[in-house]
Amino acid sequence: MRSAEARPGKAVFSLLCVAAGLLLTIACRQSTGTGAVQAGTAPGSQPAPAGSPLFTDITEPVGLGRTAERWPDGTFYLPEVQGPGVALFDYDNDGDLDILQIRMPPPGQPHAPSSKRLFQQQPDGTFLDVTERSGIRDTGYGQGVAIGDIDNDGDLDVYFANLGPDAFYINNGDGTFTEATRAAGFSGDLWSNTAAFCDYDRDGYLDLFVVHYLQYDPNHPCFNYAGKREYCGPQNFRGVPDTLYRNNGNGTFTDVTAKAGITYPRDGEKAKGMGVICADLTGDGWPDIYVTNDSEPNLLWVNQRDGTFREEGILRGLAVNRNGVPESSMGLAVGDVNGDGYLDIFMTHLWEQNNRLCRGGPGGLFNDSTLESGMVNDDLLFTGFGCGFFDYDNDGDLDIAVVNGAVKRRPVLDGAAMGAFWNQYAEPNFLFENDGAGIFHNAGARAGPFASRLEIGRGLAFGDIDRDGDEDMVVSNGDNSLRVFRNDAPKPGSHWLRVRAMTGRRDALGAQLTVSAGGKKRIGLVLASYSYQSSSEPVAHFGLGEVDRVDGIDILWPDGRREEFQSPGVDREIVLREGTGKPI
């Protein structure tokens, strides 16, 4: 077995949630329950216990407080409550994470230019706006973002998912980008919600899956049961098919959606995509594509290993809830929450629909564990968007963070301070702590401002911003504001290992890692695109608790090769390169 390159750590950082609710039915195949919460009380508003919060809001100290701006009242133009996302990535290859903010025009000005913003992390941990000199000048109505190295040159390229024409920027490797949308073969002016890079055909080049939403008509007003104007739901409009682009290996892409078998009845009328994950969900070593849809069945495109896909969402238990009813699925997370060696899926939903946890099992089948998960009494009366599995306290199991924000008027919660209009949509976020067996407890009371402040959360990205060995978070809110949360949760003596898996000069997106330590196997994925409209640092993070040595690391690479490595120690980030380990 070969050892890996080691990278040192840096400092301290963070974020997270809260809860309150009632209960109902949901999931892939089973779930029921009851519970209650007062409509005017935010679950995270209870006094925090003595001691420092688990997460600290450092938005102002790192220089990002200026991203906030006065946000006008809403105009019931549907796109203004759908986004935006955010990305954490090292655009300049200097070893630390930078922030790419996706932005929308203010309500009432849907055609106003909306420039994305790139913030470069400085040596002192603050962020500097380098948008102008970076060459990123896309002003489209921002929704989501995908990050990946499409030409295998060692630097990260950017795809913007917009309402209207999307945009693609090639990284020049010198801190600047060049717009290359048409040159790369991307076209169309649909409503794109998000996108994901992955090598679906295992040819060594990253392909792109773009998730589209619906055909919106702003001249179609909607009203609630009281006869008041309200944001329309997706049922009022036709859906739009998603798009799969194959990387030609020369910097260009070809639309292979139909050729790959990704076809939709009635020209995608029922396809109203919100989130996407590209990972091997069936256990055959080939990446599948799972798409959440808004009020329509979710879709699982299973890789047929010949360049085509077959939709098997219902067959594998991931399309509808246990009653056979589609739900308003938004954000997505994937990971092994109970340590059984199978990947599980978590997805966020509209209020009055519990967020859903589907546990994976043999044969690539999924079963609902929502009721048993412990979260149903907290999330029913809230609308979740960005989310993710992460071991926030480095104790060896995956916890969950969720950002919330309503899309329909709700009873105003105590502590809302976004103005009379937006107070009706403001909600607290959630932090759920895993007990080690896949049962979660609301840790919002200890999560600090992440869980106690009421805002309209949308995007959520994860990464070790200060390089101190724990996962920090960045939240993108519906008013174009950012929140940066430093993780202060891990206790002294909690060990960790971070693994960056590389194939050639780029991150091996889709690689699955198994770390053996202390008699336990922990699974990690190299993913950037998950959560909602966002991109996270593609490093597999493993909390080890009191375990102070790693026995071995098994990697299933995206091309099907399997290798074993040893770690030179713990409490460090290591780099593993395909082809340098012991073949398995």
C-alpha positions in Angstrom: 0.0 0.0 0.0 1.2 3.5 -0.8 1.0 6.5 1.5 -0.5 9.9 0.4 0.6 13.5 0.1 -0.2 15.4 3.3 -1.5 19.0 3.5 -1.4 21.0 6.8 -4.4 22.5 8.6 -5.1 26.2 9.5 -7.6 27.6 12.1 -11.4 27.6 13.2 -14.8 28.3 11.5 -18.8 27.3 10.9 -22.7 27.1 11.0 -26.1 25.5 11.6 -29.7 24.8 12.4 -32.9 24.6 14.5 -36.3 23.1 14.5 -40.0 23.0 15.4 -43.0 21.2 14.0 -45.7 18.7 14.0 -45.8 15.5 12.1 -47.4 13.8 9.2 -46.7 11.2 6.6 -44.0 11.1 4.0 -41.0 9.1 2.6 -40.2 6.5 0.1 -42.4 3.7 1.5 -43.5 4.2 5.1 -44.1 6.9 7.8 -46.7 8.3 10.1 -46.7 10.3 13.4 -48.0 13.2 15.4 -46.7 16.2 17.2 -47.3 19.9 17.6 -45.8 23.4 17.7 -47.2 26.9 18.2 -47.5 28.7 14.9 -45.9 31.9 16.2 -42.8 30.4 17.8 -39.5 29.6 16.1 -38.0 26.4 17.4 -34.5 27.9 17.7 -35.7 30.8 19.8 -35.3 29.0 23.1 -32.4 30.2 25.2 -29.1 28.5 24.3 -27.4 26.4 26.9 -24.4 27.8 28.7 -21.1 27.9 26.7 -20.1 28.9 23.2 -22.4 28.1 20.3 -21.4 25.3 17.9 -21.2 27.7 15.0 -20.2 31.4 14.9 -21.4 33.9 12.3 -18.2 35.5 11.0 -19.8 37.2 7.9 -18.9 40.7 9.1 -15.3 39.9 10.4 -14.4 38.2 7.1 -15.6 41.2 5.1 -18.8 39.8 3.6 -21.3 41.9 5.5 -21.5 44.2 2.5 -23.2 41.5 0.4 -26.4 42.4 2.3 -28.6 45.1 0.6 -32.0 46.6 1.1 -34.4 44.1 -0.4 -37.7 45.4 -1.8 -41.0 43.8 -1.1 -41.9 40.8 -3.3 -44.0 41.1 -6.4 -45.2 37.5 -6.6 -42.8 36.9 -9.6 -42.1 33.2 -9.0 -38.3 33.2 -9.7 -37.7 35.7 -6.9 -38.3 33.1 -4.3 -36.5 30.2 -5.9 -32.8 31.1 -5.4 -30.0 31.8 -5.3 -27.2 29.3 -4.7 -23.5 29.6 -3.7 -20.2 27.9 -4.4 -17.1 27.2 -2.3 -14.1 26.4 -4.5 -10.4 27.2 -4.9 -10.5 29.0 -8.1 -6.9 30.2 -8.0 -5.3 27.0 -6.7 -3.7 28.8 -3.8 -4.8 26.2 -1.3 -7.8 27.9 0.3 -11.4 28.2 -0.5 -13.0 31.2 -2.3 -16.7 32.1 -2.5 -18.8 32.5 -5.7 -22.1 34.3 -4.9 -25.0 33.7 -7.3 -27.3 36.7 -7.4 -30.8 37.6 -8.6 -32.2 41.0 -9.6 -34.3 42.6 -6.9 -38.1 42.1 -6.9 -39.8 44.3 -9.4 -36.8 44.4 -11.7 -36.6 41.0 -13.4 -34.7 42.2 -16.4 -32.1 44.2 -14.4 -28.5 42.9 -14.7 -27.5 40.7 -11.8 -23.8 40.2 -11.6 -22.4 37.2 -9.9 -19.6 38.0 -7.4 -16.3 36.2 -6.8 -14.7 36.7 -3.4 -11.0 35.6 -3.0 -9.9 34.4 0.4 -6.9 36.4 1.6 -4.0 35.1 3.8 -5.7 36.6 6.9 -9.0 34.7 6.3 -10.9 37.7 5.0 -12.5 37.9 1.5 -11.8 40.4 -1.3 -14.2 41.0 -4.2 -12.2 40.2 -7.3 -15.2 39.9 -9.7 -14.0 42.6 -12.1 -10.5 41.4 -12.5 -11.6 37.7 -12.7 -13.4 38.2 -16.0 -16.7 36.7 -14.7 -19.3 39.1 -16.1 -22.4 37.0 -16.4 -25.4 39.2 -15.5 -28.2 36.6 -16.0 -31.0 36.0 -13.5 -28.9 33.7 -11.2 -30.2 30.5 -9.8 -27.6 27.7 -9.4 -24.0 26.9 -10.2 -21.8 23.8 -11.0 -18.0 23.7 -10.6 -15.7 21.2 -12.3 -12.5 20.9 -14.3 -13.9 20.1 -17.8 -10.5 20.1 -19.7 -8.4 18.3 -17.1 -5.9 21.1 -16.9 -5.9 21.4 -13.1 -8.2 24.4 -12.6 -11.9 24.7 -11.9 -14.4 25.9 -14.5 -17.8 27.4 -13.8 -21.3 26.8 -15.2 -24.1 29.2 -14.2 -27.7 28.0 -14.2 -29.9 30.9 -14.9 -33.5 31.9 -15.6 -32.9 32.4 -19.3 -29.6 31.7 -21.1 -27.1 29.9 -18.9 -23.4 30.8 -19.0 -20.1 28.9 -18.9 -16.7 30.2 -18.0 -13.3 28.5 -18.6 -10.7 29.0 -16.0 -7.5 30.3 -17.6 -5.3 29.2 -14.7 -4.0 32.7 -13.9 -6.9 33.9 -11.7 -9.1 34.9 -14.7 -11.9 33.3 -16.6 -13.1 33.4 -20.2 -16.7 33.2 -21.2 -17.1 30.2 -23.5 -20.8 29.3 -23.5 -21.4 29.0 -27.2 -17.9 27.9 -28.0 -18.3 25.0 -25.6 -21.6 24.0 -27.2 -24.1 25.1 -24.6 -27.3 26.8 -25.7 -30.9 27.4 -24.9 -32.8 29.9 -22.8 -34.8 27.7 -20.4 -35.2 28.1 -16.7 -32.3 26.2 -15.3 -32.3 25.6 -11.5 -29.0 23.8 -11.0 -26.5 21.5 -12.7 -23.8 18.9 -11.9 -20.6 17.8 -13.5 -19.9 14.0 -13.6 -18.2 11.5 -15.8 -21.2 9.4 -16.7 -19.5 7.4 -19.5 -16.2 6.9 -17.6 -14.1 8.3 -20.4 -12.0 10.5 -18.2 -13.8 13.8 -19.0 -16.5 15.5 -16.9 -20.0 15.7 -18.6 -22.8 18.0 -17.5 -26.4 17.4 -16.4 -28.5 20.6 -16.3 -31.8 20.6 -14.3 -34.6 22.7 -15.7 -37.7 23.9 -13.9 -40.8 25.0 -15.8 -42.3 27.3 -18.4 -43.2 30.3 -16.3 -45.8 32.8 -17.4 -45.6 36.0 -15.3 -49.0 37.0 -16.6 -50.6 34.1 -14.8 -51.4 35.5 -11.3 -52.1 33.2 -8.4 -54.0 33.7 -5.2 -54.2 31.9 -1.8 -57.4 30.6 -0.1 -58.0 34.0 1.4 -58.1 35.6 -2.1 -54.7 37.3 -1.7 -52.0 37.4 -4.3 -49.4 34.7 -3.7 -46.5 33.0 -5.4 -47.7 30.4 -7.9 -47.1 26.8 -7.3 -45.5 24.5 -10.0 -48.9 22.9 -10.8 -49.8 26.0 -12.7 -47.2 25.6 -15.4 -45.7 22.9 -17.7 -42.4 21.4 -16.8 -39.3 21.4 -18.9 -37.0 18.4 -19.7 -33.5 18.3 -18.3 -30.4 18.2 -20.5 -27.4 15.9 -20.6 -24.3 17.2 -22.3 -21.4 14.8 -23.2 -17.9 16.2 -23.0 -16.2 15.7 -26.4 -12.7 15.8 -24.8 -11.7 18.9 -26.7 -13.4 21.6 -24.6 -16.8 21.3 -26.3 -20.0 19.4 -25.4 -22.8 17.7 -27.3 -26.4 17.5 -26.2 -27.0 13.7 -25.9 -30.2 13.8 -23.8 -32.3 11.8 -26.3 -29.5 9.6 -27.4 -28.8 8.7 -23.7 -32.4 7.6 -23.2 -33.2 10.5 -20.9 -36.7 11.0 -22.4 -39.8 12.4 -20.8 -43.5 11.7 -21.5 -45.4 14.6 -23.1 -42.1 16.5 -23.8 -41.3 16.9 -20.1 -44.6 18.3 -19.0 -44.2 16.7 -15.6 -40.4 17.4 -15.2 -40.0 20.3 -12.8 -36.4 19.8 -11.6 -35.0 21.3 -8.4 -32.0 19.3 -7.3 -29.5 16.8 -8.6 -26.9 14.3 -7.4 -24.6 12.3 -9.7 -23.3 9.2 -7.8 -23.3 5.5 -7.9 -26.6 4.8 -6.1 -27.1 1.2 -7.4 -23.7 -0.2 -6.4 -22.5 -1.2 -9.8 -19.6 1.3 -10.0 -21.3 3.5 -12.6 -22.6 7.0 -11.8 -26.4 7.4 -11.7 -28.3 10.7 -11.8 -31.0 11.4 -9.2 -33.2 14.5 -9.8 -35.8 15.9 -7.4 -38.9 17.5 -8.9 -41.3 20.0 -7.5 -44.7 18.3 -6.9 -43.9 15.7 -9.5 -42.3 12.2 -9.2 -38.6 12.3 -8.6 -36.4 10.6 -11.2 -33.6 8.2 -10.8 -31.7 7.7 -14.1 -29.8 4.4 -13.7 -26.7 4.1 -15.8 -26.9 1.2 -18.2 -23.1 1.2 -18.8 -23.4 1.7 -22.5 -23.9 5.5 -22.6 -27.6 5.3 -21.9 -29.9 5.5 -18.8 -33.1 4.0 -17.7 -35.5 5.7 -15.3 -36.1 3.6 -12.2 -37.3 6.0 -9.5 -40.5 4.1 -8.6 -38.8 0.7 -8.9 -36.1 1.6 -6.4 -38.3 3.6 -4.0 -37.2 7.1 -4.7 -40.0 8.6 -6.8 -43.0 9.3 -4.5 -43.9 9.0 -0.9 -45.3 5.8 0.7 -48.8 6.8 -0.3 -47.8 7.1 -3.9 -48.0 10.9 -3.9 -45.3 13.1 -5.4 -43.9 15.8 -3.1 -42.2 19.2 -3.5 -38.7 17.9 -3.3 -35.9 20.5 -3.3 -32.5 20.0 -1.8 -30.5 16.7 -1.8 -27.8 15.0 0.3 -26.3 11.6 0.0 -24.2 9.6 2.5 -24.2 6.6 4.9 -25.9 7.8 8.0 -26.1 4.5 9.9 -22.8 2.9 9.0 -24.3 -0.1 7.2 -22.2 0.4 4.1 -25.0 1.6 1.9 -25.7 5.2 0.7 -28.7 6.9 2.0 -30.6 9.9 0.6 -32.0 13.0 2.3 -34.3 15.5 0.6 -35.9 18.7 1.7 -39.6 19.5 1.1 -42.3 22.1 1.3 -44.0 22.9 4.6 -46.7 20.3 5.6 -44.4 17.7 3.9 -41.7 16.3 6.2 -38.2 16.2 4.8 -37.5 12.7 3.8 -34.7 10.2 4.7 -34.5 7.1 2.5 -32.0 4.5 3.6 -30.2 2.4 1.0 -30.0 -1.3 1.0 -28.9 -4.3 -1.1 -29.6 -4.2 -4.8 -29.7 -0.4 -4.9 -33.2 -0.3 -3.3 -34.3 2.4 -0.9 -36.7 2.4 2.0 -38.2 5.3 4.0 -36.8 5.9 7.5 -38.3 9.3 8.0 -40.4 8.3 11.0 -37.6 6.5 12.7 -35.1 9.3 11.9 -36.3 11.4 14.8 -36.8 14.6 12.7 -40.5 14.5 11.9 -41.6 16.5 14.9 -39.4 19.4 13.9 -39.5 20.0 10.2 -43.2 19.6 9.2 -44.1 23.3 9.5 -41.0 24.6 7.6 -39.8 24.7 4.0 -36.4 23.2 3.4 -34.0 24.0 0.6 -30.2 23.6 0.9 -29.0 20.7 2.9 -26.1 18.3 3.5 -24.7 15.4 5.5 -21.6 16.4 7.4 -19.9 15.3 10.6 -19.9 18.7 12.2 -18.5 17.6 15.6 -16.0 15.0 14.2 -17.5 12.2 16.3 -17.6 9.7 13.5 -21.1 9.9 12.1 -23.0 12.2 9.6 -25.2 15.0 10.9 -27.6 17.1 8.9 -27.8 20.8 8.2 -30.9 22.4 6.5 -31.6 25.9 5.5 -35.3 27.0 5.5 -37.5 29.7 4.0 -41.1 29.7 3.0 -42.5 30.1 -0.5 -46.0 30.8 0.6 -47.2 33.1 3.4 -47.0 31.6 6.8 -47.8 32.8 10.4 -45.0 35.3 11.3 -42.6 33.7 13.7 -41.3 35.6 16.8 -38.0 37.3 16.0 -38.6 37.8 12.2 -36.9 41.1 11.2 -37.0 41.2 7.4 -39.8 43.7 7.0 -43.5 43.3 7.0 -43.6 41.5 3.6 -40.7 39.1 3.9 -41.4 38.3 7.6 -44.2 36.1 6.3 -41.6 33.9 4.6 -38.7 34.0 7.1 -37.8 30.7 8.9 -35.0 29.4 11.1 -32.6 26.7 9.9 -32.0 23.2 11.3 -29.0 21.3 12.7 -29.7 17.7 13.4 -27.1 15.6 15.3 -26.7 11.9 14.6 -26.7 9.6 17.6 -24.5 7.1 15.7 -27.3 4.8 14.6 -29.0 7.1 12.1 -31.4 8.7 14.6 -31.2 12.5 14.7 -31.8 15.0 17.4 -32.5 18.7 17.0 -29.3 20.6 18.0 -30.6 24.0 17.0 -30.5 25.4 20.6 -26.7 25.1 20.5 -26.1 26.1 16.9 -26.0 29.9 17.5 -27.3 32.4 14.9 -27.5 29.8 12.2 -30.5 28.3 13.9 -31.9 31.3 15.9 -31.9 34.0 13.1 -35.0 34.0 10.9 -34.2 34.5 7.2 -35.1 33.0 3.8 -32.4 30.4 3.2 -31.8 28.8 -0.2 -28.2 27.8 -1.0 -25.9 26.0 1.4 -22.3 25.0 0.7 -19.8 23.1 2.9 -16.1 23.2 3.1 -13.2 23.7 5.5 -12.8 27.4 5.0 -10.1 28.0 7.6 -8.3 24.7 7.2 -8.7 23.6 10.8 -10.1 20.2 10.2 -13.9 20.7 10.5 -16.6 21.6 8.0 -17.7 25.2 7.8 -20.7 26.5 5.9 -21.9 29.4 3.7 -25.6 30.2 3.3 -27.1 32.1 0.4 -30.4 33.8 1.3 -33.2 34.9 -0.9 -32.4 38.6 -0.5 -28.9 38.1 -2.1 -27.2 38.1 1.3 -24.5 35.7 2.4 -23.9 34.2 5.8 -20.6 32.6 6.7 -20.5 30.2 9.7 -17.3 29.0 11.4 -17.5 25.6 13.0 -16.4 25.7 16.6 -18.1 22.4 17.6 -15.4 19.6 17.7 -14.2 18.8 21.2 -10.5 18.6 22.0 -9.3 15.1 21.2 -11.7 14.6 18.3 -9.7 13.4 15.4 -10.3 13.7 11.7 -9.0 13.0 8.3 -9.8 14.8 5.0 -9.1 13.2 1.7 -8.7 14.9 -1.6 -8.9 12.2 -4.4 -7.3 13.2 -7.7 -7.5 11.6 -11.1 -4.8 13.1 -13.2 -4.8 16.9 -12.4 -8.4 17.1 -11.3 -10.7 16.1 -8.5 -12.1 12.6 -9.0 -15.8 13.6 -8.8 -17.9 10.6 -8.0 -15.1 8.6 -6.2 -16.3 6.6 -3.2 -13.9 6.2 -0.3 -14.1 3.7 2.6 -11.9 4.6 5.6 -11.2 1.8 8.1 -10.4 3.0 11.6 -11.2 1.8 15.1 -13.0 -1.3 13.9 -15.5 0.8 11.9 -15.8 1.5 8.2 -16.8 5.0 7.2 -18.0 5.9 3.6 -17.3 9.3 2.0 -18.0 10.7 -1.5 -16.1 13.1 -3.6 -19.0 15.4 -4.7 -19.4 19.1 -5.4 -23.0 19.3 -6.6 -25.6 18.5 -4.0 -27.6 20.6 -1.5 -29.6 23.1 -3.5 -28.3 25.2 -6.4 -24.9 25.1 -4.8 -21.4 23.6 -5.1 -19.3 22.5 -2.1 -15.6 21.6 -1.6 -15.1 18.1 -3.2 -13.1 16.7 -0.3 -14.2 13.6 1.6 -14.2 14.5 5.3 -14.1 11.8 8.0 -14.6 12.5 11.7 -12.9 9.9 13.8 -13.8 10.8 17.3 -11.3 9.3 19.8 -9.8 7.0 17.1 -6.2 8.2 16.5 -5.1 6.0 13.6 -6.4 4.9 10.2 -6.0 1.3 9.2 -6.6 1.8 5.5 -8.4 3.7 2.8 -10.2 1.9 0.0 -11.1 4.0 -3.1 -13.5 3.1 -5.9 -12.4 5.5 -8.6 -15.0 6.9 -11.1 -13.5 4.8 -13.9 -14.1 1.6 -11.9 -10.5 1.0 -10.7 -10.2 0.1 -7.0 -7.1 0.9 -4.9 -6.0 0.8 -1.3 -3.9 3.4 0.5 -2.5 4.1 3.9 -2.7 7.4 5.6 0.4 8.9 7.1 -1.6 9.9 10.2 -4.8 11.7 11.3 -5.7 15.3 11.8 -4.6 16.3 8.4 -5.7 16.6 4.8 -4.1 14.1 2.4 -4.1 13.8 -1.4 -4.6 10.4 -3.0 -3.8 10.1 -6.7 -5.3 7.4 -8.9 -2.8 4.9 -10.0 -0.5 5.2 -7.0 -2.3 2.9 -4.6 -2.3 -0.9 -4.2 -4.7 -2.4 -6.7 -7.6 -4.4 -5.2 
